[in-house]
Amino acid sequence: MIDLKYIQSDIEPSALSEVLDEAQRCNQQLEDGTGLGADCLGWLRLPELTTQVELSQIAALAHSLQAQSDTVVLVGIGGSYLGARAVIEALGPSLPVCHGQRSVELLYAGHNLCDAYHAELLELLDHRSYSLVVVSKSGATLETAIAFRLLKQHLERQVGRHEAAMRMVVVTDAQQGPLRQLAAAKGYRTLPIAGNIGGRYSVLSPVGLLPIAVAGHDIAALMEGARRAQEHTSASTPAEQNPACLYAAARNALYRNGKRVELLATFSPKLQMLGEWWRQLFAESEGKGGRGILPMCASYTTDLHSIGQYVQQGERMLFETFVSMGSAGSHLPVPSDSRDFDNINYLSNRQMSDINRMAMRGTIAAHQQGQVPCITIDLPERSAPQLGYLLYTMERACAISGYMLGVNPFDQPGVEDYKRNMQELLGSPCVL
Ligand code: PA5
């Protein structure tokens, strides 16, 4: 899955073996629950502990939402929506015109404070039969709360209070918070988020699983892939064979060599949200105490025509991680043209996916020559099990990597600062 051959000229074998030992120690700490933030490790054994009964309950809830509506709006921000959207976009159709492939359309709200976006959404929903899934662990995030209030009232006006209540599912803290209280008072259906699972580590909990199931994807297969990853990344696997340790070790070795920015490069717009999920996971987990690699993502080949120049020849402070996934089976050969007006007949009958692969190989070679170390992560197919494997491996690598940096990968004290300022400016009676 992970290949470090393109960083060999940047990291001495002895330095790599040193960081691998450290990664192994950190992975053991994680498993023993002796590291920082040990009360936030609920995600670590989720693949193993989530039962078939729980998955069936989530799938049943998803089916009922599908049956009730042609559209489901997922309301949430950050860790409460990025993972679900990453999987849905990676596995689903890219364009709304792909009729027949999706029974329900997923739309998103509460991930920004843009009035125009939400006004357009409400206008669109005037003509849809829709349900709401609101996800917020705290139940107190302003973006989510405002969007939920707008949508809840819109839905109540459209179908009446009783029917609206039947069309809402609240995913929130198992015990507490305003959303938990509201759901209890109004009789909304709910799914719990365990107290020891933080937002950005929650994609394999009901937070991610419900919307992914609503979009029609196989959550049992996703969890099966994650379960295999849990096995392969456990502390009993030697670090050299453990994809989470290898990734954490490589990026930390590069950081120690002065590389401050990691660019996650994918070669399909379908994986763009996966990049955004990954970026939040690493940025919030590592960026603290004046430390941390700045995670950025790029969607190639599109972005080769925007930031490619900088990557090739700009400041030498970055490394890249290329994530590729086999196609989901589409075949699209380049047609030949009798006049060859564009001089690309040499590509006639060549699959577009094959040309994209060559673009990736060419990019890695060029960037390596430009002194950009490249890590590659290759998943043979675009499928639910492969994605489950990747998501879990990344979460584990991120936690190990945070421990290697000496930070608590499970808190986000810096995120509170903007919230406090915003609440003060808005005259909130309960400033954080
Ligand atoms: O990773 C995190 O903890 C954050 O990104 C949260 O998911 C995000 O701030 C949303 O929080 P909440 O789920 O409480 O609305």
Residues whose N, C-alpha, C, O or C-beta is under 5 A from the ligand:
A	BS01	PA5	I77 G78 G79 S80 V135 S136 K137 S138 G139 T141 G198 G199 R200
